[in-house]
């Protein structure tokens, strides 16, 4: 795993993102302390798409059926005032 200061990552953002997209896991540091990590999107278990019917339901009714919410939600995601758990 590669560590990179945030200031350097900012200066080389496009290249750093391309490296992560290619499979490299990059830890971003600030004053030597880990602050964040860039990982390939394939490491994220959330689906990248939803069904056409789910998208239309969200668009037209401004809501999601519970199954759609469970499909895209990741453990640890936070919720706001909507009360979804």
C-alpha positions as CSV (number, residue, x, y, z in Angstrom):
1,X,0.0,0.0,0.0
2,X,1.3,3.5,-0.9
3,X,1.2,6.5,1.4
4,X,1.1,10.0,0.0
5,X,0.9,13.4,1.6
6,X,-2.4,15.2,0.9
7,X,-0.5,18.2,-0.5
8,X,1.3,15.9,-3.1
9,X,-2.0,14.1,-3.9
10,X,-3.7,17.5,-4.6
11,X,-0.9,18.5,-6.9
12,X,-1.1,15.2,-8.8
13,X,-4.8,14.5,-8.3
14,X,-5.5,13.1,-11.8
15,X,-2.5,10.7,-11.7
16,X,-3.3,9.6,-8.1
17,X,-7.0,8.9,-9.1
18,X,-5.8,6.9,-12.1
19,X,-3.4,4.9,-10.0
20,X,-6.3,4.0,-7.5
21,X,-8.6,3.2,-10.4
22,X,-6.0,0.8,-11.7
23,X,-6.0,-1.1,-8.4
24,X,-3.5,0.7,-6.1
25,X,-4.7,1.4,-2.6
26,X,-3.3,4.8,-1.6
27,X,-3.4,6.2,2.0
28,X,-3.5,10.0,2.1
29,X,-1.6,11.5,5.1
30,X,-1.4,14.8,6.8
31,X,1.7,15.5,8.9
32,X,2.5,11.8,8.6
33,X,-0.9,10.7,10.0
34,X,-3.3,8.7,7.8
35,X,-6.4,10.7,7.0
36,X,-8.1,9.0,4.1
37,X,-7.7,6.2,1.6
38,X,-8.3,6.0,-2.1
39,X,-9.2,2.5,-3.3
40,X,-10.4,1.1,-6.6
41,X,-14.2,1.4,-7.0
42,X,-14.4,-2.3,-7.3
43,X,-13.6,-2.6,-3.6
44,X,-16.9,-0.8,-2.8
45,X,-19.6,-3.5,-2.5
46,X,-22.4,-1.1,-3.3
47,X,-24.0,-1.7,-6.7
48,X,-23.2,1.0,-9.3
49,X,-26.7,0.9,-10.8
50,X,-30.3,0.4,-9.8
51,X,-33.2,-0.9,-11.9
52,X,-35.1,1.4,-14.2
53,X,-38.2,1.0,-12.1
54,X,-36.4,2.0,-9.0
55,X,-34.9,5.1,-10.6
56,X,-38.4,6.2,-12.0
57,X,-40.0,5.6,-8.6
58,X,-37.3,7.8,-6.9
59,X,-37.7,10.5,-9.6
60,X,-41.5,10.6,-9.7
61,X,-42.3,10.0,-6.1
62,X,-39.1,11.2,-4.4
63,X,-38.9,8.0,-2.4
64,X,-37.2,4.6,-2.6
65,X,-38.8,1.2,-1.9
66,X,-37.0,-0.5,1.1
67,X,-35.4,-3.0,-1.2
68,X,-33.7,-0.4,-3.3
69,X,-32.4,1.4,-0.2
70,X,-30.9,-1.8,1.2
71,X,-29.3,-2.5,-2.1
72,X,-27.3,0.7,-2.3
73,X,-26.8,1.4,1.4
74,X,-23.4,0.5,2.8
75,X,-22.9,-0.5,6.5
76,X,-21.7,2.6,8.3
77,X,-23.5,5.1,6.0
78,X,-25.2,7.7,8.0
79,X,-28.7,9.0,7.7
80,X,-30.1,12.5,8.2
81,X,-33.5,13.7,9.4
82,X,-35.3,11.2,7.2
83,X,-35.2,8.6,9.9
84,X,-34.0,5.8,7.7
85,X,-32.0,3.2,9.6
